Amino acid sequence: MSAPSDDLNRRAAAWLAEDPDPETRAELAALIQAAETDPAPLAERFAGTLTFGTAGLRGELGAGPTRMNRAVVIRAAAGLAAHLRDTGQAEAGPVVIGYDARHNSARFARDTAEVMAGAGLTALLLPRPLPTPVLAFAVRHLGAVAGVEVTASHNPPRDNGYKVYLGDGSQIVEPADAEIAARIAAVGALDSVPRTEGGGTVLDEAVVEAYLDRAAGVLAAGSARSATTVHTALHGVGAAPLAAAFARAGFPAPVPVAEQAEPDPDFPTVAFPNPEEPGAMDLALATARRVCPDLVLANDPDADRLAAAVPDEAAEGGWRMLRGDETGALLAAHLVRRGLPEGGVLATSVVSSSLLSKIAEAAGAGYAETLTGFKWISRAEGLAYGYEEALGYCVDPDGVRDKDGITAALLLTELASELKADGRTLLDLLDELAVRHGVHATSQLSVRVEDLSVIARAMERLRSAPPERLGGLPVVRTEDLSAGAGGLPPTDGLRYTLDGARVVVRPSGTEPKLKCYLEAVVPVGGPEGLPEARAAAARTLAAVEADLAEAAGL
């Protein structure tokens, strides 16, 4: 094999000289030595930089500019600080910094605080590893100009990330992301970045108490609180805050899944720490079969998402996972029944079920459809409630302008309690929604890849030869979302409208996946027609998925 180029050697040596982390320095030194016989691994580490975008930064931990490490984080913090200074915000309020329990999260948070302090900004660190929604709350609660959360959410154990919030408590979008990225790129040598060692103030528990007080406030005064639950934190930071919120609200204490209750950055009991992934809920459902609760709740590792399962005699093992769209519709129906604020808007993303639009219309409420992600949903004008199918729910936008798995769990358990008091279940309410608005069945074809070019080829194939029929249904409209559609900003995606179905195809913004979102809508004449309507919808989804996979070459 060829030796590394002089340019690669020079860049690697320069990075090694300024890397402040002994662990990644040792890793990079080993890669440099090994490059004498195999330069490919070293070249990969210097094949560009980890891109800062609307999701901030996210990537695998390791040495070099294409990995998450202290050098990359310090540069990101310096770029953010420069942006705040250049836009006149440096003296307008603090920067709040939170972090989860992943590998290096605390260190990255501390580095960020030291850079902010060195730049003359006030840096406030959350007191310990906490859910992302606590950080989103703290930004608004403390009048901050920005917030940083160190987390990779539900990504694999070797990943970490860096999520940036603006002063309104929402995630960054264009053009702020590009402006911050440009300032990161302009950062010079790492030793030129001013840092105040030990800088920043560590907040006390008052901010957590304020969040818990606000969380309990999402419930209606005097509502039923009797539903019993099993909860898994999937080795993340959600167990203690959720238990505290449930105690404050007066619910029975959730039964924890003991094997997954304590934070563990290696996530030893799951292949992927995402409740949507096969096997991730096995221990929670096993616990439920043992203790027989009314509801199973699961948070992802940073507790901004919520998954739920309900008893169902027809399901394998007696429990059925609710889809994100089902939970989204249940929470919307609950909030609508309680009464939305004047002019309140229900919002969801282009990849989520259209059922929310029907609920909003029936309630006389506003409705908004946004691009995928809460950075967009949170910006819906007049937002009263927002959700996305990927298990994200915003039930209190004035408190947490982002998805929040803790408050969503409280509200869903309140709904289950009220239905229980009436001798009904969450499944009964789903049936009622289907009879009123039609069956809205959704599914997802999700393909995880090692080679990102597989995704690019699939998208190009669909663009160059758009399908005319899917699942036997004619495609009545094809929209390339990269050109903008329905007043939405451009994004890499395709949307197909069929007679009685809808398909959206897009690359994931946070994982190496191609995601295809399918929905079939079947009218229902009455309760007696539900079984056949659901069966018809399932047949349509299966047929559409098969044809779509063939059309995309998957």
C-alpha positions as CSV (number, residue, x, y, z in Angstrom):
1,M,0.0,0.0,0.0
2,S,1.1,3.6,-0.7
3,A,2.4,5.8,2.1
4,P,0.4,8.9,3.2
5,S,0.8,12.1,1.2
6,D,2.9,14.9,2.5
7,D,-0.2,17.0,2.9
8,L,-2.0,14.3,4.9
9,N,1.0,13.9,7.1
10,R,1.3,17.7,7.7
11,R,-2.4,18.0,8.6
12,A,-2.3,15.0,10.9
13,A,0.8,16.3,12.6
14,A,-0.7,19.8,13.1
15,W,-3.9,18.3,14.6
16,L,-1.9,16.1,16.9
17,A,0.1,19.0,18.1
18,E,-2.9,21.0,19.3
19,D,-5.3,18.1,20.4
20,P,-5.9,18.8,24.1
21,D,-7.1,15.2,24.9
22,P,-4.5,12.6,25.8
23,E,-6.9,9.8,24.6
24,T,-7.5,11.1,21.2
25,R,-3.8,12.2,20.8
26,A,-2.8,8.6,21.5
27,E,-5.4,7.3,19.0
28,L,-4.2,9.7,16.3
29,A,-0.5,9.0,16.9
30,A,-1.3,5.3,16.4
31,L,-3.1,6.1,13.1
32,I,-0.2,8.2,11.9
33,Q,2.2,5.3,12.6
34,A,0.0,2.7,10.9
35,A,-0.4,5.0,7.9
36,E,3.1,4.1,6.8
37,T,1.7,0.8,5.5
38,D,-2.1,1.6,5.3
39,P,-2.9,5.3,5.0
40,A,-6.7,4.8,4.4
41,P,-7.8,5.0,8.0
42,L,-5.8,8.2,8.6
43,A,-7.0,9.7,5.4
44,E,-10.6,9.0,6.4
45,R,-10.2,11.0,9.6
46,F,-9.0,14.0,7.5
47,A,-11.5,13.7,4.6
48,G,-13.2,17.0,5.4
49,T,-14.7,18.1,8.7
50,L,-17.7,17.1,10.8
51,T,-20.4,19.4,9.4
52,F,-22.2,21.9,11.6
53,G,-25.8,22.2,10.5
54,T,-29.4,22.5,11.8
55,A,-28.8,19.5,14.0
56,G,-25.6,21.0,15.3
57,L,-22.9,18.4,15.3
58,R,-23.3,14.6,15.6
59,G,-20.8,11.9,14.9
60,E,-18.7,9.1,16.2
61,L,-16.2,9.8,18.9
62,G,-12.5,9.7,17.9
63,A,-9.5,11.7,16.8
64,G,-9.5,14.0,13.8
65,P,-11.8,16.6,12.2
66,T,-14.4,14.1,11.0
67,R,-15.0,12.8,14.6
68,M,-16.5,14.2,17.8
69,N,-13.7,15.2,20.1
70,R,-12.6,18.0,22.4
71,A,-10.7,19.8,19.6
72,V,-13.9,19.8,17.4
73,V,-16.1,20.9,20.3
74,I,-13.8,23.8,21.3
75,R,-13.8,25.1,17.8
76,A,-17.6,24.8,17.7
77,A,-17.9,26.6,21.0
78,A,-15.6,29.4,19.7
79,G,-17.6,29.7,16.5
80,L,-20.9,30.0,18.5
81,A,-19.3,32.6,20.8
82,A,-18.1,34.6,17.9
83,H,-21.6,34.5,16.3
84,L,-23.2,35.7,19.6
85,R,-20.6,38.5,19.9
86,D,-21.0,39.5,16.2
87,T,-24.8,39.7,16.4
88,G,-24.7,41.8,19.6
89,Q,-26.0,39.1,21.9
90,A,-22.9,38.5,24.1
91,E,-24.1,40.8,26.9
92,A,-27.9,40.2,26.5
93,G,-28.0,37.0,28.6
94,P,-26.1,33.9,29.5
95,V,-25.4,30.7,27.5
96,V,-26.8,27.7,29.2
97,I,-25.1,24.3,28.7
98,G,-26.5,20.9,29.4
99,Y,-25.3,17.4,28.8
100,D,-26.4,13.8,29.0
101,A,-24.5,10.7,30.3
102,R,-22.7,9.7,27.1
103,H,-19.0,9.2,26.8
104,N,-17.3,12.6,27.1
105,S,-20.5,14.6,27.4
106,A,-19.5,16.2,30.7
107,R,-16.0,17.1,29.3
108,F,-17.5,18.6,26.2
109,A,-19.9,20.7,28.3
110,R,-17.1,21.9,30.5
111,D,-15.0,22.8,27.5
112,T,-17.9,24.8,26.1
113,A,-18.3,26.7,29.3
114,E,-14.6,27.6,29.4
115,V,-14.7,28.8,25.8
116,M,-17.8,30.9,26.5
117,A,-16.2,32.4,29.7
118,G,-13.0,33.1,27.8
119,A,-15.0,35.0,25.1
120,G,-16.5,37.2,27.8
121,L,-19.9,35.5,27.9
122,T,-21.7,34.3,31.0
123,A,-21.8,30.5,30.9
124,L,-24.2,28.5,33.1
125,L,-23.8,24.7,33.4
126,L,-26.7,22.5,34.4
127,P,-25.9,20.7,37.7
128,R,-25.6,17.2,36.3
129,P,-26.5,14.9,33.4
130,L,-30.2,15.8,32.6
131,P,-32.7,15.3,29.8
132,T,-32.5,17.6,26.8
133,P,-35.9,19.2,27.5
134,V,-34.5,20.5,30.8
135,L,-31.9,22.5,28.8
136,A,-34.6,23.7,26.4
137,F,-36.7,24.8,29.4
138,A,-33.7,26.5,31.0
139,V,-32.9,28.6,28.0
140,R,-36.3,30.3,28.2
141,H,-36.6,30.2,32.0
142,L,-33.2,31.9,32.6
143,G,-33.5,34.4,29.7
144,A,-30.5,32.9,27.9
145,V,-29.3,34.1,24.5
146,A,-28.4,30.5,23.5
147,G,-28.2,27.0,24.8
148,V,-26.0,24.0,24.1
149,E,-26.9,20.4,24.8
150,V,-24.2,17.8,24.5
151,T,-26.0,14.6,23.4
152,A,-26.4,12.2,20.5
153,S,-30.0,11.3,21.6
154,H,-30.7,7.8,20.5
155,N,-27.6,7.2,18.3
156,P,-25.2,4.3,18.9
157,P,-22.9,4.3,22.0
158,R,-19.8,5.5,20.1
159,D,-21.6,8.7,19.0
160,N,-22.0,12.1,20.6
161,G,-23.3,15.4,19.5
162,Y,-23.7,19.1,20.0
163,K,-27.1,20.7,19.7
164,V,-27.5,24.5,19.7
165,Y,-30.6,26.4,20.8
166,L,-31.5,30.0,20.2
167,G,-32.7,32.4,22.9
168,D,-36.4,31.5,22.2
169,G,-35.6,27.9,23.3
170,S,-35.9,26.5,19.8
171,Q,-33.2,24.7,17.9
172,I,-31.2,26.6,15.3
173,V,-32.3,26.8,11.7
174,E,-31.1,28.6,8.6
175,P,-29.4,31.1,8.4
176,A,-28.1,30.9,11.9
177,D,-26.6,27.4,11.3
178,A,-24.6,28.6,8.3
179,E,-23.5,31.7,10.1
180,I,-22.2,29.7,13.0
181,A,-20.5,27.2,10.7
182,A,-18.7,30.0,8.9
183,R,-17.4,31.3,12.2
184,I,-16.3,27.8,13.2
185,A,-14.4,27.5,10.0
186,A,-12.7,30.8,10.7
187,V,-11.3,29.7,14.1
188,G,-7.5,29.6,13.9
189,A,-5.1,27.5,15.9
190,L,-6.7,26.0,18.9
191,D,-4.3,27.7,21.3
192,S,-5.6,31.0,19.9
193,V,-9.1,30.3,21.4
194,P,-9.3,32.1,24.8
195,R,-10.4,29.7,27.5
196,T,-11.0,30.4,31.2
197,E,-10.1,27.3,33.1
198,G,-12.9,26.4,35.4
199,G,-15.0,29.1,33.9
200,G,-18.7,29.1,34.0
201,T,-21.2,28.7,36.9
202,V,-22.6,25.3,37.8
203,L,-26.3,25.9,38.5
204,D,-28.0,24.3,41.6
205,E,-31.1,22.1,41.6
206,A,-33.4,25.1,41.5
207,V,-33.5,25.0,37.7
208,V,-34.5,21.3,37.8
209,E,-37.1,22.0,40.4
210,A,-38.5,24.8,38.2
211,Y,-38.7,22.4,35.3
212,L,-40.5,19.8,37.4
213,D,-43.0,22.4,38.6
214,R,-43.7,23.4,35.0
215,A,-44.0,19.8,33.9
216,A,-46.6,19.0,36.5
217,G,-48.5,22.0,35.3
218,V,-49.3,20.4,31.9
219,L,-52.0,18.3,33.7
220,A,-55.5,19.5,34.3
221,A,-56.4,20.4,37.9
222,G,-58.3,17.6,39.6
223,S,-57.8,15.1,36.7
224,A,-57.6,11.4,37.3
225,R,-54.2,10.1,38.3
226,S,-54.7,6.4,38.8
227,A,-53.0,4.7,35.8
228,T,-50.1,2.5,36.6
229,T,-46.9,2.4,34.5
230,V,-43.7,0.6,33.8
231,H,-40.8,2.9,32.7
232,T,-37.5,2.3,31.0
233,A,-34.9,5.0,30.5
234,L,-32.9,2.8,28.1
235,H,-29.7,3.5,30.1
236,G,-30.2,7.2,29.7
237,V,-30.9,10.2,32.0
238,G,-34.7,10.0,32.1
239,A,-35.4,7.7,35.1
240,A,-34.9,10.1,38.0
241,P,-36.6,13.2,36.4
242,L,-39.6,11.2,35.2
243,A,-40.0,9.5,38.6
244,A,-39.8,12.9,40.3
245,A,-42.3,14.4,37.8
246,F,-44.7,11.6,38.4
247,A,-44.4,11.9,42.2
248,R,-45.0,15.7,42.0
249,A,-48.1,15.0,39.8
250,G,-49.6,12.5,42.2
251,F,-49.4,9.4,39.9
252,P,-48.5,6.0,41.2
253,A,-44.7,5.6,41.1
254,P,-43.6,4.1,37.7
255,V,-42.1,0.6,38.0
256,P,-38.6,1.0,36.6
257,V,-37.0,-1.5,34.3
258,A,-34.1,-2.2,36.7
259,E,-31.6,-3.3,34.0
260,Q,-32.0,-0.1,32.1
261,A,-32.7,2.5,34.8
262,E,-29.2,3.8,35.5
263,P,-27.3,5.9,33.0
264,D,-24.7,3.7,31.1
265,P,-23.0,5.2,28.0
266,D,-22.3,1.7,26.7
267,F,-26.1,0.8,26.5
268,P,-25.3,-2.8,27.3
269,T,-28.8,-4.3,27.0
270,V,-29.7,-2.9,23.5
271,A,-28.3,-3.0,20.1
272,F,-29.4,0.6,19.5
273,P,-30.7,2.8,22.4
274,N,-33.8,3.8,20.4
275,P,-37.3,2.5,21.5
276,E,-38.2,2.2,17.8
277,E,-35.5,-0.3,17.1
278,P,-36.2,-4.1,17.3
279,G,-35.5,-5.5,20.7
280,A,-35.1,-2.2,22.5
281,M,-38.3,-2.7,24.4
282,D,-38.0,-6.4,25.2
283,L,-37.0,-5.9,28.8
284,A,-39.8,-3.3,29.4
285,L,-42.4,-5.5,27.9
286,A,-41.1,-8.5,30.0
287,T,-41.5,-6.3,33.1
288,A,-45.0,-5.3,32.0
289,R,-46.0,-8.9,31.7
290,R,-44.8,-9.5,35.2
291,V,-46.4,-6.5,36.9
292,C,-49.4,-5.8,34.6
293,P,-49.5,-2.0,34.5
294,D,-51.9,0.1,32.5
295,L,-49.2,1.5,30.3
296,V,-45.5,1.0,29.4
297,L,-43.5,4.2,28.9
298,A,-40.0,4.5,27.4
299,N,-37.7,7.4,26.9
300,D,-34.7,7.5,24.7
301,P,-31.3,8.3,26.3
302,D,-31.7,12.1,26.5
303,A,-35.5,11.7,27.3
304,D,-36.8,14.1,24.7
305,R,-38.8,11.3,23.0
306,L,-41.5,9.0,24.4
307,A,-42.6,5.5,23.3
308,A,-45.6,3.8,24.7
309,A,-47.1,0.3,24.8
310,V,-50.6,-0.8,25.8
311,P,-52.2,-4.1,26.8
312,D,-53.7,-5.8,23.8
313,E,-54.9,-9.4,23.9
314,A,-54.6,-9.7,20.2
315,A,-50.9,-8.7,20.2
316,E,-48.0,-11.2,20.6
317,G,-47.1,-11.3,24.2
318,G,-50.2,-9.3,25.2
319,W,-48.7,-5.9,24.6
320,R,-48.7,-3.6,21.5
321,M,-46.4,-0.7,20.9
322,L,-48.1,2.5,19.8
323,R,-46.8,4.1,16.7
324,G,-45.6,7.7,17.1
325,D,-48.5,8.8,15.0
326,E,-51.0,7.0,17.3
327,T,-49.6,8.6,20.4
328,G,-49.5,12.0,18.6
329,A,-53.2,11.7,17.7
330,L,-54.2,10.5,21.3
331,L,-52.4,13.5,22.9
332,A,-54.0,15.9,20.3
333,A,-57.4,14.5,21.0
334,H,-56.8,14.9,24.8
335,L,-55.7,18.5,24.5
336,V,-58.5,19.4,22.1
337,R,-61.1,18.0,24.5
338,R,-59.6,20.0,27.4
339,G,-59.7,23.1,25.2
340,L,-56.9,24.8,23.2
341,P,-55.9,28.4,23.7
342,E,-57.6,30.9,21.4
343,G,-56.0,30.7,18.0
344,G,-54.0,27.6,19.1
345,V,-52.4,25.6,16.2
346,L,-51.7,21.9,16.0
347,A,-48.6,21.2,14.0
348,T,-46.8,18.2,12.7
349,S,-44.2,17.4,10.0
350,V,-44.6,16.3,6.3
351,V,-43.7,12.7,7.2
352,S,-46.3,12.3,10.0
353,S,-49.9,11.2,9.7
354,S,-52.5,13.4,8.1
355,L,-54.9,12.5,10.9
356,L,-53.8,15.5,12.9
357,S,-55.2,17.8,10.2
358,K,-58.6,16.0,10.6
359,I,-58.5,16.4,14.4
360,A,-57.7,20.1,14.0
361,E,-60.4,20.7,11.4
362,A,-63.1,19.0,13.5
363,A,-62.0,21.1,16.5
364,G,-62.0,24.4,14.5
365,A,-58.3,24.7,15.4
366,G,-55.4,25.9,13.2
367,Y,-53.2,23.4,11.6
368,A,-49.6,23.6,10.3
369,E,-47.4,21.2,8.4
370,T,-43.6,21.7,8.6
371,L,-40.4,20.1,7.5
372,T,-39.2,17.2,9.5
373,G,-37.8,18.0,13.0
374,F,-38.7,20.1,15.9
375,K,-36.5,22.9,14.8
376,W,-39.4,23.5,12.3
377,I,-42.4,22.3,14.3
378,S,-41.5,24.6,17.2
379,R,-41.7,27.6,14.9
380,A,-45.3,27.0,13.8
381,E,-47.1,30.3,14.5
382,G,-49.5,30.0,17.3
383,L,-48.3,26.6,18.3
384,A,-50.4,24.9,21.0
385,Y,-49.2,21.3,20.4
386,G,-46.8,19.7,18.0
387,Y,-45.6,16.2,17.3
388,E,-43.6,14.2,14.8
389,E,-44.0,10.5,14.1
390,A,-40.5,9.7,15.5
391,L,-41.8,9.8,19.0
392,G,-41.4,13.5,19.6
393,Y,-44.2,15.5,21.3
394,C,-44.3,19.2,22.4
395,V,-47.3,19.6,24.8
396,D,-46.2,22.8,26.5
397,P,-44.5,25.1,23.9
398,D,-44.4,28.1,26.3
399,G,-42.3,26.0,28.7
400,V,-40.3,23.7,26.4
401,R,-40.3,24.8,22.8
402,D,-39.0,21.4,21.7
403,K,-40.0,17.7,22.1
404,D,-40.2,16.6,25.7
405,G,-40.5,12.9,26.7
406,I,-41.2,13.8,30.3
407,T,-44.2,16.1,29.9
408,A,-45.6,13.8,27.1
409,A,-45.4,10.9,29.5
410,L,-47.4,12.8,32.1
411,L,-50.1,13.9,29.7
412,L,-50.4,10.4,28.2
413,T,-50.7,8.9,31.6
414,E,-53.3,11.5,32.6
415,L,-55.3,10.5,29.5
416,A,-55.0,6.8,30.3
417,S,-56.2,7.5,33.9
418,E,-59.2,9.4,32.7
419,L,-60.2,6.7,30.2
420,K,-59.6,4.0,32.9
421,A,-62.0,5.9,35.2
422,D,-64.6,5.6,32.4
423,G,-63.9,2.0,31.8
424,R,-62.2,2.7,28.5
425,T,-58.6,2.4,27.2
426,L,-56.3,4.2,24.8
427,L,-57.1,1.6,22.2
428,D,-60.8,2.4,22.5
429,L,-60.0,6.1,21.9
430,L,-58.0,5.2,18.8
431,D,-61.0,3.2,17.5
432,E,-63.2,6.2,18.1
433,L,-60.8,8.5,16.2
434,A,-60.7,6.0,13.3
435,V,-64.5,5.8,13.1
436,R,-64.8,9.6,13.1
437,H,-61.9,10.4,10.8
438,G,-61.1,7.2,8.9
439,V,-58.3,4.7,9.5
440,H,-55.0,6.4,9.1
441,A,-52.5,3.6,9.1
442,T,-48.8,4.4,8.9
443,S,-45.6,2.4,8.5
444,Q,-42.0,3.0,7.7
445,L,-39.4,1.4,5.4
446,S,-36.1,2.3,7.1
447,V,-32.8,1.2,5.6
448,R,-29.6,1.6,7.6
449,V,-26.5,1.7,5.5
450,E,-22.7,1.6,6.0
451,D,-22.1,3.4,2.7
452,L,-23.9,6.7,2.3
453,S,-23.7,6.5,-1.4
454,V,-26.4,3.8,-1.3
455,I,-28.8,6.5,-0.1
456,A,-27.7,9.0,-2.8
457,R,-28.2,6.3,-5.5
458,A,-31.6,5.5,-4.3
459,M,-32.7,9.1,-4.3
460,E,-31.2,9.7,-7.8
461,R,-33.0,6.6,-9.1
462,L,-36.3,7.8,-7.8
463,R,-35.8,11.2,-9.2
464,S,-34.7,10.0,-12.6
465,A,-37.4,7.4,-12.9
466,P,-40.3,8.5,-10.7
467,P,-42.8,5.6,-10.1
468,E,-46.2,6.0,-11.8
469,R,-47.9,3.4,-9.6
470,L,-47.2,2.1,-6.1
471,G,-49.1,-0.8,-4.6
472,G,-51.4,-0.8,-7.6
473,L,-52.5,2.8,-6.9
474,P,-51.7,5.6,-9.4
475,V,-49.3,8.3,-8.3
476,V,-51.5,11.4,-8.8
477,R,-48.8,13.9,-7.7
478,T,-45.0,13.7,-7.4
479,E,-43.2,16.5,-5.5
480,D,-39.5,17.0,-5.2
481,L,-39.1,18.6,-1.8
482,S,-35.6,19.9,-2.7
483,A,-37.3,22.5,-4.9
484,G,-39.6,23.4,-2.1
485,A,-43.3,22.4,-2.0
486,G,-46.4,23.7,-0.4
487,G,-44.6,26.8,0.9
488,L,-42.0,24.7,2.7
489,P,-38.2,25.5,2.6
490,P,-36.3,23.2,0.3
491,T,-35.1,19.8,1.8
492,D,-33.8,16.6,0.3
493,G,-36.9,14.5,-0.1
494,L,-39.6,13.2,-2.4
495,R,-43.4,13.1,-1.7
496,Y,-45.9,10.9,-3.7
497,T,-49.6,11.4,-3.3
498,L,-51.7,8.4,-4.2
499,D,-55.4,7.9,-4.2
500,G,-55.9,6.9,-0.6
501,A,-52.2,6.8,0.3
502,R,-49.1,9.0,0.7
503,V,-45.3,8.3,0.6
504,V,-42.4,10.5,1.7
505,V,-38.8,9.5,1.1
506,R,-35.9,11.3,2.7
507,P,-32.4,10.6,4.1
508,S,-32.2,10.8,7.9
509,G,-30.7,14.0,9.2
510,T,-29.0,12.3,12.2
511,E,-28.3,8.6,11.2
512,P,-27.0,6.7,8.2
513,K,-30.5,5.7,7.1
514,L,-32.9,6.2,4.2
515,K,-36.4,6.6,5.6
516,C,-39.6,6.0,3.6
517,Y,-42.8,7.1,5.4
518,L,-46.0,5.5,4.3
519,E,-49.7,6.3,5.1
520,A,-52.9,4.7,3.9
521,V,-56.3,6.3,4.6
522,V,-59.4,4.2,4.5
523,P,-62.9,5.5,5.4
524,V,-64.9,3.7,8.1
525,G,-68.7,3.4,8.0
526,G,-69.0,2.6,11.7
527,P,-67.4,0.5,14.5
528,E,-68.4,-2.7,12.8
529,G,-66.3,-1.7,9.7
530,L,-63.1,-1.1,11.6
531,P,-61.5,-4.6,11.2
532,E,-61.9,-4.7,7.4
533,A,-60.8,-1.0,7.1
534,R,-57.6,-1.7,9.1
535,A,-57.0,-4.9,7.1
536,A,-57.4,-3.0,3.8
537,A,-55.0,-0.3,5.0
538,A,-52.4,-2.9,6.0
539,R,-52.7,-4.5,2.5
540,T,-52.2,-1.2,0.9
541,L,-49.1,-0.3,3.0
542,A,-47.5,-3.7,2.3
543,A,-48.1,-3.4,-1.4
544,V,-46.8,0.2,-1.6
545,E,-43.7,-0.7,0.5
546,A,-42.9,-3.6,-1.9
547,D,-43.2,-1.4,-5.0
548,L,-41.3,1.5,-3.4
549,A,-38.4,-0.7,-2.4
550,E,-38.2,-2.0,-6.0
551,A,-38.4,1.5,-7.5
552,A,-35.6,2.7,-5.2
553,G,-33.4,-0.3,-5.8
554,L,-33.4,-1.2,-2.1
